[in-house]
Every structure is written in structure tokens, then in C-alpha cells.
Amino acid sequence: MDDLFGNLERLDFLKIDTEGNELNVLHGSKNIIQKHLPHICFEVSLTFWSYFEKSVESLFGFLEDLDYELFVLNAGRLQKYIWLNERIMNMFAVHESKIDELRNRGVINN
């Protein structure tokens, strides 16, 4: 992703659905993520992750190291992620610098 899209002037949203390869995509997108701080949506399937050497926690840790906080969608609003309560979940990562703005717009539950 960095090689293909490194010259983008703007990136607001990144959707990743790669059947368990999300961490690889994020590693390959690190520069554009750090440059643009997009909102990131990705699917976590515990079934797919069980086949990989890396854990779901490594994916979450990678995002947290980039100062992203994790959320899930609940009743049309983002809610702070606490634990995986389903085998397949859509997750949302929001950079800490953008959380107050989304909270003020009513996108994130208080």
C-alpha cells in the first residue's frame, strides 16, 4: 500500500477485508497511515486468525502503537472495544487525535 499509494494527498478512510491478512496490510500501509491518520475499518474473524502465526492481539497492538483506539459498531454508533464477543466482528480504529471530533458529532458513544 505504501508503494502504491504513498503519494496520496488525502486518505480519510481505509477498509481492509483480507481474510486474516489485515496485519500484513497494515504493516505495508504504515507510512500512509502515519501520514494521513485515516479511520480504519477491518474484519476480525477468529476462524481465519486461528490459521496464522500472529494473534489478533498483535493486530490490535500494532494499531495501538500508532495511537489508534479500537471501537465496534453498536446501535449505529461507535462504542469502545472491550472484548471479542463474536467469532466475526467489524472493528473500527480511530486515531486518538480524531476521537473528540467524532464524539462531538455523536458518532462515538460517550
C-alpha positions in Angstrom: 0.0 0.0 0.0 2.8 2.4 0.8 4.4 1.7 -2.5 1.2 2.0 -4.5 -0.4 4.9 -2.7 2.4 6.7 -0.9 1.8 9.9 -2.9 -1.8 10.3 -2.0 -2.7 13.9 -0.9 -5.5 12.7 1.3 -6.7 9.5 2.8 -9.7 9.6 5.2 -10.9 6.0 5.4 -9.2 2.7 4.9 -11.4 -0.5 4.7 -9.5 -3.8 4.9 -11.1 -7.2 4.4 -8.3 -9.7 3.6 -9.5 -12.9 5.3 -7.0 -12.7 8.2 -4.2 -10.9 6.4 -5.1 -7.5 7.9 -1.9 -7.2 9.9 0.2 -7.7 6.8 -1.8 -4.9 5.0 -1.3 -2.6 8.0 2.4 -3.2 8.1 2.6 -2.4 4.3 0.5 0.7 4.9 2.3 2.1 8.0 3.7 5.2 6.3 0.4 6.3 4.7 -1.4 5.6 8.0 1.0 7.7 10.0 0.9 10.5 7.3 -2.9 10.7 6.9 -4.3 9.1 10.2 -7.4 7.6 8.4 -10.2 5.9 10.1 -9.7 2.2 9.6 -12.4 -0.5 9.3 -11.4 -4.1 9.3 -13.0 -7.5 9.9 -11.8 -9.8 12.6 -12.6 -13.5 12.0 -11.3 -15.7 14.8 -11.7 -18.7 12.4 -9.3 -17.2 9.9 -6.9 -15.9 12.6 -6.6 -19.4 14.0 -4.6 -20.4 10.9 -2.0 -17.6 11.3 1.1 -17.5 13.4 0.3 -14.0 14.7 -2.5 -13.3 17.1 -5.4 -10.9 16.9 -3.7 -9.1 19.8 -0.7 -8.4 17.6 -3.1 -6.6 15.2 -4.6 -4.6 18.0 -1.2 -3.8 19.4 0.1 -2.6 16.1 -2.8 -0.1 15.9 -2.4 0.9 19.5 1.3 1.6 18.9 0.2 4.0 16.2 -2.1 5.8 18.8 -5.3 4.3 17.5 -8.2 3.3 19.7 -10.5 0.4 18.8 -14.2 0.5 18.5 -17.2 -1.7 17.5 -20.4 -0.6 16.0 -23.4 -0.7 18.4 -26.8 0.6 17.5 -25.4 2.9 14.8 -22.7 4.4 16.9 -19.1 3.5 17.7 -18.5 2.0 21.1 -15.2 1.4 22.8 -13.9 -2.1 22.1 -13.7 -4.3 25.3 -13.5 -7.9 24.0 -14.4 -10.0 21.1 -17.9 -11.2 21.7 -18.5 -12.8 18.3 -16.4 -15.0 16.0 -16.6 -12.4 13.3 -16.7 -8.7 14.0 -16.2 -5.5 12.1 -13.7 -3.3 14.1 -13.0 0.4 13.7 -9.8 2.1 14.6 -9.8 5.8 15.2 -6.6 7.9 15.8 -6.7 9.4 19.2 -6.4 12.9 17.7 -9.8 12.4 16.0 -11.9 10.9 18.8 -13.1 14.2 20.3 -14.4 15.4 16.9 -16.3 12.1 16.3 -17.7 12.2 19.9 -18.9 15.8 19.4 -20.6 14.8 16.2 -22.4 11.9 18.0 -20.6 9.2 16.2 -18.9 7.8 19.3 -20.9 6.9 22.4 -19.7 8.8 25.5 
